[in-house]
């Protein structure tokens, strides 16, 4: 399904293009300053626009377009500035524009724009004539590209186009699956926000709004009771087994290669142009982890119908997280329940349940530690630290293949 975004008339985009072209023609050389995203160190460079093209639906003559696709060829003195910094400096406040640095043949989008039309260059500075020469074509419309299959615009994501194309290939091959939930279809859930101890004053306005949206939708669907900040990366959070990415999120689909995460939830900052909502990415039926766990099976204790997760295997680490104890033998699990019966309140329903395949992966998601017949495995860095405090100095984070082998149904041997 193609994404939906706001459309604009050709006349309004022509006015915007004329303003941008005039601005570049008047001052093609500009100093730029920005802060490095990782180190926050100040950076600076001087950029000189050499040629400017317009591409996409506008270049083909469409009467209604989603935006202006602009390509600018630059000479740069100093480090490469972020594309957004370049656009802000050259274009000013230009709404509904997508900027690619390079040429129509080779650019930061890594896709060719054969329909591109030259708007301005040092050799052809009459941008008014160049824009007027782009004829209106009543039959021209949106030209579908593979990237149009994304539910979000590429410029809403902080990743390169090679990664976007790779994710689309994984989706097409059934290795990943996804769904997009429109923001308008989500109702804010104050009870869910209170449960996860959401503090909007800790974030910027747009980030707080994105988190409200994400938590309100995830809370009824994910086994999580806290919104945890990820150890790696800015504006990354964990809610149960879901990695929640807000702002201008990346596409770290490699996180789904371990049982610890079972979904990514991407919530870009709200934009007037849209789309606005949540993009959920999960493992598909052909994902290697799903295949590895096809023969996996385990028994576990439930309390009132829910798995009896524990909070700390060592009972000594403040960094402890969530864990689950699994058994490969049903009778052993029953005996464990009988041995621990006195530790459970009388009003709780204590039973033995089993799970296999995708159901087993669902129960593992968000667990930092898993015990299989008494053997401890770390699924996350927090689980690794907890087990080290407990005496396992060299415990690694377990791979999906190793854990799947440990949970293989003995009857299949």
C-alpha positions as CSV (number, residue, x, y, z in Angstrom):
1,X,0.0,0.0,0.0
2,X,1.4,3.4,-1.0
3,X,1.8,6.0,1.7
4,X,-0.6,8.9,1.9
5,X,0.7,12.4,2.2
6,X,-0.5,15.9,1.6
7,X,-0.6,17.1,-2.0
8,X,0.0,20.7,-3.4
9,X,-0.9,22.4,-6.6
10,X,1.7,23.1,-9.2
11,X,1.2,26.8,-8.9
12,X,2.1,26.9,-5.2
13,X,5.2,24.7,-5.7
14,X,6.3,26.9,-8.6
15,X,6.3,29.9,-6.3
16,X,8.4,27.9,-3.8
17,X,10.8,26.8,-6.5
18,X,11.2,30.4,-7.8
19,X,12.0,31.6,-4.3
20,X,14.6,28.8,-3.8
21,X,16.2,29.4,-7.2
22,X,16.4,33.1,-6.7
23,X,17.9,32.7,-3.2
24,X,20.6,30.3,-4.5
25,X,21.4,32.5,-7.6
26,X,21.9,35.5,-5.3
27,X,24.2,33.8,-2.9
28,X,25.4,30.3,-4.1
29,X,28.3,30.3,-1.5
30,X,27.3,29.9,2.1
31,X,29.1,29.1,5.4
32,X,27.4,26.4,7.4
33,X,27.7,25.3,11.0
34,X,26.3,22.3,12.9
35,X,26.9,20.0,15.8
36,X,28.1,16.5,15.3
37,X,25.2,14.1,16.1
38,X,27.4,11.7,18.0
39,X,30.0,13.9,19.8
40,X,28.1,17.2,19.8
41,X,31.3,18.9,18.7
42,X,30.8,22.1,16.6
43,X,31.6,21.6,12.9
44,X,31.8,24.1,10.0
45,X,32.2,24.2,6.3
46,X,31.7,26.4,3.2
47,X,29.3,25.1,0.5
48,X,28.9,26.4,-3.0
49,X,25.9,25.4,-5.1
50,X,27.0,24.7,-8.6
51,X,23.8,23.3,-10.2
52,X,20.2,22.9,-9.1
53,X,17.7,20.5,-10.6
54,X,14.0,19.7,-9.9
55,X,12.9,16.1,-10.3
56,X,9.8,13.9,-9.5
57,X,6.3,14.8,-10.5
58,X,6.9,18.5,-10.9
59,X,9.7,17.8,-13.5
60,X,7.3,15.6,-15.4
61,X,4.7,18.4,-15.5
62,X,2.1,17.1,-13.0
63,X,-0.6,19.6,-12.0
64,X,-0.7,18.2,-8.4
65,X,2.5,17.0,-6.6
66,X,3.4,15.8,-3.2
67,X,6.5,17.9,-2.9
68,X,9.5,19.4,-4.7
69,X,12.3,16.8,-5.3
70,X,15.4,19.0,-5.5
71,X,18.9,17.9,-6.4
72,X,21.9,20.2,-5.7
73,X,25.5,19.7,-6.8
74,X,27.9,21.3,-4.3
75,X,31.5,22.2,-3.9
76,X,32.4,21.7,-0.2
77,X,35.3,23.1,1.7
78,X,35.5,21.2,5.0
79,X,33.6,18.2,6.3
80,X,30.4,17.0,4.7
81,X,27.4,18.8,6.4
82,X,24.2,17.0,7.1
83,X,21.7,17.3,4.2
84,X,19.2,19.0,6.4
85,X,21.8,21.7,7.4
86,X,22.6,22.2,3.7
87,X,18.9,22.6,2.8
88,X,18.2,25.0,5.7
89,X,21.1,27.2,4.6
90,X,20.4,27.2,0.9
91,X,16.6,27.2,0.9
92,X,15.7,28.8,4.2
93,X,12.3,27.7,5.5
94,X,11.1,25.7,2.5
95,X,8.2,23.4,3.3
96,X,7.4,20.2,1.3
97,X,10.8,19.9,-0.2
98,X,13.1,16.8,-0.4
99,X,16.7,17.6,-1.0
100,X,19.3,15.2,-2.5
101,X,23.0,16.1,-2.8
102,X,24.8,15.2,-6.0
103,X,23.5,14.9,-9.6
104,X,20.5,13.3,-11.2
105,X,22.7,10.3,-12.0
106,X,24.5,9.9,-8.7
107,X,23.1,11.4,-5.5
108,X,22.5,10.8,-1.8
109,X,19.3,9.0,-2.7
110,X,21.3,6.3,-4.6
111,X,18.6,6.3,-7.2
112,X,18.6,8.0,-10.7
113,X,16.3,10.8,-11.6
114,X,16.2,10.6,-15.4
115,X,13.3,13.1,-15.5
116,X,15.2,15.9,-13.7
117,X,15.2,19.3,-15.2
118,X,17.9,21.9,-14.7
119,X,16.7,25.0,-12.8
120,X,19.9,26.9,-12.3
121,X,23.7,26.7,-12.8
122,X,26.6,29.0,-13.3
123,X,26.4,28.3,-17.0
124,X,22.6,28.6,-17.2
125,X,21.7,31.3,-14.6
126,X,18.3,32.3,-16.0
127,X,16.2,30.2,-13.6
128,X,13.0,32.0,-14.5
129,X,13.3,30.8,-18.2
130,X,14.4,27.3,-17.1
131,X,11.4,26.9,-14.8
132,X,9.0,28.2,-17.5
133,X,10.4,25.7,-20.0
134,X,9.1,22.8,-17.9
135,X,5.8,22.1,-19.7
136,X,2.6,21.1,-17.8
137,X,1.4,17.6,-18.8
138,X,-2.2,16.9,-17.8
139,X,-1.4,13.1,-18.1
140,X,1.6,13.3,-15.8
141,X,1.2,12.0,-12.3
142,X,3.1,10.3,-9.5
143,X,5.7,8.0,-10.8
144,X,5.9,5.0,-8.5
145,X,9.3,4.0,-7.2
146,X,10.2,1.1,-4.9
147,X,10.7,3.6,-2.1
148,X,7.1,4.6,-2.4
149,X,6.2,1.3,-0.7
150,X,7.4,2.8,2.6
151,X,4.6,4.0,4.8
152,X,6.9,6.9,5.8
153,X,8.8,9.4,3.6
154,X,12.5,8.5,3.4
155,X,13.4,11.9,4.8
156,X,11.5,11.1,8.0
157,X,14.1,8.4,8.7
158,X,17.7,8.7,9.8
159,X,19.2,6.0,7.6
160,X,20.7,5.6,4.1
161,X,18.8,4.5,1.1
162,X,20.7,1.3,0.8
163,X,19.3,0.2,4.2
164,X,15.8,1.3,3.2
165,X,16.0,-0.8,0.0
166,X,17.3,-3.7,2.0
167,X,14.4,-3.5,4.5
168,X,11.9,-3.4,1.5
169,X,13.5,-6.5,0.1
170,X,13.2,-8.2,3.5
171,X,9.5,-7.3,3.7
172,X,8.9,-8.5,0.1
173,X,10.6,-11.8,1.0
174,X,8.6,-12.5,4.1
175,X,11.6,-12.1,6.4
176,X,10.0,-9.1,7.9
177,X,6.4,-8.0,8.2
178,X,5.0,-4.6,9.1
179,X,1.9,-2.5,9.6
180,X,1.3,1.3,9.8
181,X,-1.2,2.8,12.2
182,X,-2.4,6.3,11.4
183,X,-2.0,8.8,14.3
184,X,-5.7,9.8,13.8
185,X,-6.7,6.2,14.7
186,X,-4.9,6.3,18.1
187,X,-6.5,7.7,21.3
188,X,-4.2,8.9,24.0
189,X,-4.3,6.5,27.0
190,X,-3.7,8.4,30.3
191,X,-3.8,5.2,32.3
192,X,-1.1,3.6,30.2
193,X,1.1,6.7,30.4
194,X,0.8,6.7,34.2
195,X,1.6,3.0,34.4
196,X,4.9,3.4,32.6
197,X,5.7,6.6,34.6
198,X,5.8,8.8,31.6
199,X,7.4,12.2,32.4
200,X,6.7,14.6,29.5
201,X,8.9,17.3,31.1
202,X,12.0,15.2,30.4
203,X,11.6,15.5,26.6
204,X,11.1,18.1,24.0
205,X,7.5,18.8,22.9
206,X,7.6,16.8,19.7
207,X,9.4,13.9,21.3
208,X,6.9,13.8,24.2
209,X,4.0,13.8,21.7
210,X,5.6,10.9,19.8
211,X,6.1,8.9,23.0
212,X,2.5,9.5,24.0
213,X,1.3,8.1,20.7
214,X,3.6,5.1,20.9
215,X,2.9,4.1,24.5
216,X,-0.9,4.6,24.1
217,X,-0.9,2.2,21.2
218,X,1.6,-0.3,22.5
219,X,0.4,-0.6,26.1
220,X,-2.6,-2.9,25.5
221,X,-0.6,-5.0,23.1
222,X,2.8,-5.4,24.8
223,X,3.8,-7.0,28.1
224,X,5.6,-4.0,29.5
225,X,5.3,-1.9,32.7
226,X,8.0,0.7,32.2
227,X,9.4,2.9,29.4
228,X,13.1,2.3,29.6
229,X,15.8,4.4,27.8
230,X,17.9,2.3,25.5
231,X,21.6,2.0,26.4
232,X,22.6,2.7,22.7
233,X,21.4,5.7,20.8
234,X,19.5,8.9,21.3
235,X,15.6,8.8,21.4
236,X,15.5,5.0,21.7
237,X,13.3,3.4,24.3
238,X,12.3,-0.1,25.2
239,X,8.8,-1.1,26.1
240,X,8.6,-4.8,26.8
241,X,10.1,-6.5,23.8
242,X,9.5,-3.6,21.5
243,X,12.2,-1.1,20.6
244,X,10.5,2.3,20.4
245,X,12.3,4.8,18.2
246,X,11.1,8.4,17.9
247,X,12.1,11.6,16.2
248,X,13.9,10.8,13.0
249,X,14.3,7.0,13.6
250,X,16.7,4.6,11.9
251,X,15.9,1.1,10.7
252,X,17.9,-1.2,13.0
253,X,16.1,-4.3,11.9
254,X,19.2,-6.4,13.0
255,X,17.7,-6.0,16.5
256,X,15.1,-8.6,15.5
257,X,17.9,-11.2,15.0
258,X,17.8,-11.9,18.8
259,X,14.9,-13.1,20.9
260,X,15.2,-10.0,23.2
261,X,13.3,-7.8,20.7
262,X,10.2,-8.9,18.8
263,X,9.2,-5.6,17.2
264,X,10.4,-2.1,16.2
265,X,8.0,0.8,16.6
266,X,9.0,3.9,14.6
267,X,7.3,7.1,15.5
268,X,8.6,10.1,13.6
269,X,8.0,13.6,15.0
270,X,4.7,15.0,13.8
271,X,4.9,16.9,10.5
272,X,2.4,19.0,8.6
273,X,3.0,17.0,5.4
274,X,2.8,13.6,7.0
275,X,2.4,10.7,7.1
276,X,2.0,10.7,10.9
277,X,1.6,7.5,12.9
278,X,3.5,4.4,14.0
279,X,5.3,2.0,11.7
280,X,5.5,-1.5,13.4
281,X,8.1,-3.9,12.0
282,X,8.2,-7.5,13.1
283,X,9.8,-10.8,12.1
284,X,8.0,-12.4,9.2
285,X,7.4,-16.2,8.7
286,X,10.7,-16.5,6.8
287,X,12.9,-14.8,9.3
288,X,15.9,-17.0,10.4
289,X,15.0,-16.7,14.1
290,X,11.4,-17.8,13.4
291,X,12.8,-20.8,11.5
292,X,15.3,-21.6,14.3
293,X,12.5,-21.8,16.9
294,X,10.1,-23.9,14.9
295,X,11.2,-27.0,16.8
296,X,11.6,-25.1,20.1
297,X,9.2,-26.0,23.0
298,X,9.2,-25.2,26.7
299,X,7.1,-25.5,29.9
300,X,6.7,-22.8,32.5
301,X,4.7,-21.7,35.5
302,X,1.8,-19.3,35.1
303,X,0.1,-17.1,37.7
304,X,-3.5,-16.3,36.9
305,X,-2.9,-17.3,33.3
306,X,0.3,-15.2,32.7
307,X,3.9,-16.5,32.7
308,X,5.5,-16.2,36.1
309,X,8.4,-13.8,35.2
310,X,10.9,-13.1,37.9
311,X,12.7,-9.8,38.4
312,X,16.2,-10.8,39.5
313,X,17.9,-14.2,39.4
314,X,20.7,-13.2,41.8
315,X,18.6,-11.1,44.2
316,X,21.6,-8.8,44.6
317,X,21.8,-6.5,41.6
318,X,20.0,-3.2,41.3
319,X,20.5,-3.5,37.5
320,X,18.4,-6.7,37.3
321,X,15.7,-6.9,34.8
322,X,13.0,-9.4,33.7
323,X,13.5,-13.1,33.5
324,X,11.7,-16.4,32.9
325,X,12.4,-19.9,34.0
326,X,11.7,-22.6,31.4
327,X,11.8,-26.4,31.5
328,X,11.9,-29.0,28.7
329,X,10.1,-31.6,30.7
330,X,6.5,-31.1,31.8
331,X,6.7,-33.4,34.9
332,X,9.7,-31.4,36.2
333,X,7.7,-28.2,35.8
334,X,4.8,-29.7,37.8
335,X,7.1,-30.8,40.5
336,X,8.6,-27.3,40.7
337,X,5.1,-25.9,41.2
338,X,4.4,-28.4,44.0
339,X,7.7,-27.6,45.7
340,X,7.0,-23.8,45.6
341,X,3.3,-23.9,46.3
342,X,3.7,-22.3,49.8
343,X,5.3,-19.3,48.2
344,X,2.2,-18.4,46.2
345,X,-0.8,-16.6,47.7
346,X,-3.8,-18.9,48.1
347,X,-6.0,-16.7,45.8
348,X,-3.7,-17.0,42.8
349,X,-4.2,-19.7,40.2
350,X,-1.0,-21.5,39.6
351,X,-0.7,-23.8,36.6
352,X,1.8,-25.2,34.1
353,X,1.7,-24.1,30.5
354,X,3.7,-24.7,27.4
355,X,4.7,-22.7,24.3
356,X,6.4,-23.5,21.1
357,X,7.6,-21.7,18.0
358,X,6.4,-18.1,17.6
359,X,4.5,-18.4,20.9
360,X,7.7,-19.2,22.7
361,X,9.5,-16.3,21.1
362,X,6.7,-14.0,22.3
363,X,7.3,-15.0,25.9
364,X,11.1,-14.5,25.6
365,X,10.7,-10.9,24.2
366,X,11.8,-8.4,26.7
367,X,13.4,-10.9,29.0
368,X,17.0,-10.1,30.1
369,X,17.6,-13.6,31.5
370,X,16.2,-17.0,30.7
371,X,16.8,-20.2,32.7
372,X,16.5,-23.4,30.8
373,X,16.5,-26.5,33.1
374,X,18.5,-24.3,35.6
375,X,21.1,-23.1,33.0
376,X,21.3,-19.3,32.8
377,X,21.4,-17.4,29.5
378,X,21.7,-13.6,29.1
379,X,19.5,-12.1,26.4
380,X,20.6,-8.5,26.9
381,X,23.4,-6.4,28.4
382,X,21.5,-5.9,31.6
383,X,21.0,-9.6,31.9
384,X,24.7,-10.1,31.2
385,X,25.6,-7.7,34.1
386,X,23.2,-9.4,36.4
387,X,24.6,-12.9,35.8
388,X,28.1,-11.5,36.2
389,X,27.2,-10.2,39.6
390,X,25.9,-13.7,40.3
391,X,29.3,-15.2,39.5
392,X,29.2,-15.9,35.8
393,X,32.1,-13.7,34.9
394,X,32.4,-14.6,31.2
395,X,28.7,-15.1,30.3
396,X,28.0,-13.9,26.7
397,X,24.7,-12.7,25.3
398,X,23.2,-15.8,23.9
399,X,22.6,-16.1,20.2
400,X,19.2,-17.0,18.8
401,X,20.6,-20.3,17.4
402,X,22.2,-21.4,20.7
403,X,19.0,-20.6,22.7
404,X,16.8,-22.4,20.1
405,X,19.0,-25.5,20.3
406,X,18.7,-25.4,24.1
407,X,14.9,-25.3,23.8
408,X,14.5,-27.9,21.1
409,X,11.8,-30.4,21.9
410,X,13.5,-33.6,23.2
411,X,10.9,-35.7,21.4
412,X,12.2,-34.3,18.1
413,X,15.7,-35.6,18.7
